[in-house]
Amino acid sequence: MNAQSPAGAAQLPLALRCPPDQRFETFVGAPAGALAQLRAFARGDAGAGEALYLAGAPGTGKTHLLLAACAEAETAGRRTAYLPLAAAAGRLRDALEAFEHADLLALDGLDAVAGAREDEVALFDAHNRARDAGRRLLYAARVAPDALPLTLPDLRSRLSQCVRLSLEPLDDAGRADVLRLRAQRRGLQLDDAAIDWLLRRVDRDLASLTELFDRLDRESLAAQRRLTVPFLRRVL
């Protein structure tokens, strides 16, 4: 699985290719049936659709699901590519052409290129080529296609034809489940008191929480300490 730089050449480091915490089985709070639908789509199952569009506010797990879909597709022997569109804005055509080989192309952050006509035309052309070749496209954006500030009506039409899934922000119980699951997967002890302390005192945005957890994981390993409330107080 590759990711394109703005120059259209670099690949993601190996450690970032398939993050082990970003799998379908580690996703919390998906709409009913959404994970099964995404699995079928990623594996290329018949009837799963040609293009799928994830919409959700920041921190709802869109990138998690895109990377999980790429990992699932690779286990099925399919070629994948993940492209954060903010990194390719202004030169999207070159980046998309570099990924013509992908059976599944995950395009993250449509908001970053909405309103840039040349990028929109490039995306419209790539969408048509993928459809004609039987390749699958997985989009993610903060809002639905009709709310994107697009200048190209034909692109809006194509995106509106995608199978669509909407993600909602997690409540505190869901955020706690995310932290608990990450701790379990890494063999860490994180009790309910420590989780409650974190949720009361730090940014509750899911991306910020998981980034903070990664930091705490490193700190606890270096100090050979459990993730207790006293340890959290000292580190934070």
C-alpha positions in Angstrom: 0.0 0.0 0.0 1.5 3.3 -1.1 0.8 6.9 -0.2 1.8 9.8 -2.5 3.7 12.9 -1.6 3.0 16.2 -3.2 5.8 15.6 -5.6 4.1 12.4 -6.6 7.0 10.1 -5.7 7.5 9.2 -2.1 6.0 6.2 -0.3 4.9 6.0 3.3 7.4 4.5 5.6 6.8 0.8 6.2 5.7 1.5 9.8 2.8 3.6 8.6 1.6 1.3 5.8 -0.8 -0.8 7.8 -1.0 0.6 11.4 -2.0 -2.4 13.6 -4.4 -0.3 15.6 -6.3 0.7 12.5 -8.3 -2.4 11.6 -12.0 -3.1 11.3 -11.9 -5.2 14.5 -10.5 -2.2 16.5 -13.1 0.3 15.3 -15.6 1.4 17.9 -19.0 2.9 17.2 -19.6 2.0 13.5 -23.2 2.2 12.2 -25.0 -1.1 12.1 -23.8 -3.2 9.3 -21.2 -0.7 8.2 -18.1 -2.8 8.9 -19.5 -5.8 7.1 -20.3 -3.6 4.1 -16.8 -2.1 4.1 -15.2 -5.6 4.4 -17.1 -6.8 1.4 -16.3 -3.7 -0.5 -12.5 -3.9 0.3 -12.4 -7.6 -0.7 -14.0 -6.9 -4.0 -17.1 -9.0 -3.3 -19.8 -8.8 -6.0 -22.7 -6.5 -5.2 -20.7 -4.3 -2.8 -20.6 -1.3 -5.2 -17.9 0.4 -7.2 -17.4 3.5 -5.1 -18.1 4.2 -1.4 -18.2 7.5 0.4 -17.6 8.0 4.1 -18.8 11.3 5.6 -18.2 12.4 9.2 -16.8 15.2 11.3 -13.1 15.3 12.3 -12.3 12.6 14.8 -15.0 10.1 13.8 -12.6 7.5 12.4 -12.6 8.1 8.6 -8.9 7.6 8.2 -9.0 4.5 10.5 -11.6 2.9 8.2 -9.8 3.8 5.0 -6.6 2.2 6.3 -8.6 -0.8 7.6 -10.1 -1.3 4.2 -6.7 -1.2 2.5 -5.4 -3.8 5.0 -8.4 -6.0 4.4 -8.0 -5.7 0.6 -4.4 -6.7 0.9 -5.2 -9.8 2.8 -7.5 -10.7 -0.1 -4.6 -10.3 -2.5 -5.8 -7.0 -3.9 -3.5 -4.0 -4.7 -4.2 -0.9 -2.7 -3.2 2.7 -2.4 -4.0 5.3 0.2 -3.8 9.0 -0.7 -4.3 11.9 1.7 -5.6 14.5 -0.7 -4.2 17.4 1.3 -0.7 16.2 0.4 -1.5 16.2 -3.4 -3.6 19.4 -3.7 -2.6 21.3 -6.8 -1.1 18.3 -8.5 -3.7 15.7 -8.0 -3.7 14.4 -11.6 -0.1 13.2 -11.3 -0.7 11.5 -8.0 -3.9 9.7 -9.2 -2.2 8.5 -12.4 0.6 7.0 -10.3 -2.0 4.9 -8.6 -3.7 3.5 -11.7 -2.6 0.0 -10.7 -4.6 -0.1 -7.5 -7.6 -2.4 -7.2 -8.7 -0.2 -4.2 -7.8 3.4 -4.0 -8.6 5.2 -0.7 -8.9 9.0 -1.1 -8.8 10.7 2.3 -10.0 14.3 2.8 -12.0 15.4 -0.2 -12.5 18.7 1.5 -8.8 19.6 0.7 -9.4 19.7 -3.0 -13.0 20.9 -3.2 -13.1 24.2 -5.0 -9.8 23.6 -6.9 -11.1 23.1 -10.5 -8.1 21.4 -11.9 -8.0 18.9 -9.1 -11.7 18.3 -9.4 -11.4 17.6 -13.1 -8.5 15.2 -12.3 -10.6 13.4 -9.7 -13.6 13.2 -12.1 -11.5 11.7 -14.8 -9.9 9.2 -12.3 -13.3 8.2 -11.1 -14.5 7.4 -14.6 -11.3 5.5 -15.4 -11.6 3.4 -12.2 -15.3 2.6 -12.9 -14.6 1.6 -16.5 -11.7 -0.7 -15.3 -13.6 -2.3 -12.5 -11.4 -0.7 -9.8 -12.9 0.5 -6.5 -12.7 3.9 -5.0 -13.2 4.7 -1.3 -13.7 8.4 -0.5 -13.7 10.2 2.9 -14.9 13.8 3.6 -16.2 15.8 6.5 -19.6 16.4 4.7 -21.8 14.7 2.2 -21.2 15.4 -1.5 -24.0 17.9 -1.8 -22.4 20.0 1.0 -18.9 20.1 -0.6 -18.0 23.4 -2.2 -17.3 21.8 -5.6 -17.1 23.8 -8.8 -17.6 20.8 -11.1 -21.3 19.6 -11.2 -20.3 16.3 -12.9 -18.0 15.4 -10.0 -20.7 16.1 -7.5 -23.0 13.9 -9.5 -20.4 11.0 -9.5 -19.8 11.4 -5.8 -23.6 11.4 -5.1 -23.9 8.1 -6.8 -21.5 6.4 -4.4 -22.7 4.1 -1.7 -22.7 6.4 1.4 -21.9 5.8 5.1 -22.2 8.4 7.7 -20.1 8.4 10.9 -21.0 10.1 14.2 -18.7 11.3 17.0 -18.3 8.8 19.9 -19.7 9.6 23.3 -17.6 9.2 26.4 -18.5 5.5 26.7 -17.3 4.9 23.1 -14.0 6.9 23.7 -13.4 4.8 26.8 -13.9 1.6 24.8 -11.3 2.8 22.3 -8.7 3.4 25.0 -9.5 0.1 26.7 -9.2 -1.8 23.4 -5.9 -0.2 22.5 -4.5 -1.0 26.0 -5.7 -4.6 25.7 -4.1 -5.1 22.3 -0.8 -3.8 23.6 -0.8 -5.9 26.8 -1.2 -2.8 29.0 -3.2 -2.4 32.2 -5.5 0.6 32.0 -8.1 0.6 34.7 -11.4 2.5 34.7 -10.1 5.1 37.1 -7.3 6.0 34.7 -9.7 6.2 31.7 -12.1 8.4 33.6 -9.2 10.7 34.6 -8.0 11.0 31.0 -11.5 11.7 29.7 -12.1 14.5 32.3 -8.8 16.3 31.8 -7.6 16.1 28.2 -9.0 16.9 24.8 -11.8 14.4 24.0 -11.2 14.5 20.3 -10.6 10.9 19.3 -7.5 11.6 17.2 -6.0 13.5 20.1 -6.9 10.8 22.6 -5.3 8.0 20.6 -2.2 10.1 19.9 -1.9 10.8 23.6 -2.3 7.1 24.4 0.6 6.3 22.1 2.7 8.8 24.0 1.6 7.3 27.3 2.4 3.8 26.0 6.0 4.9 25.3 6.4 6.7 28.6 5.1 3.8 30.6 7.4 1.4 28.7 10.4 3.7 29.4 9.6 4.1 33.0 8.5 0.5 33.5 5.3 1.8 35.1 1.6 0.9 34.8 -0.8 3.5 33.4 -2.2 4.5 36.8 -3.7 7.9 37.8 -0.6 8.9 39.7 1.6 8.1 36.7 -0.8 10.0 34.4 -0.6 13.0 36.7 3.2 12.9 36.6 3.5 12.6 32.8 0.8 15.1 31.8 
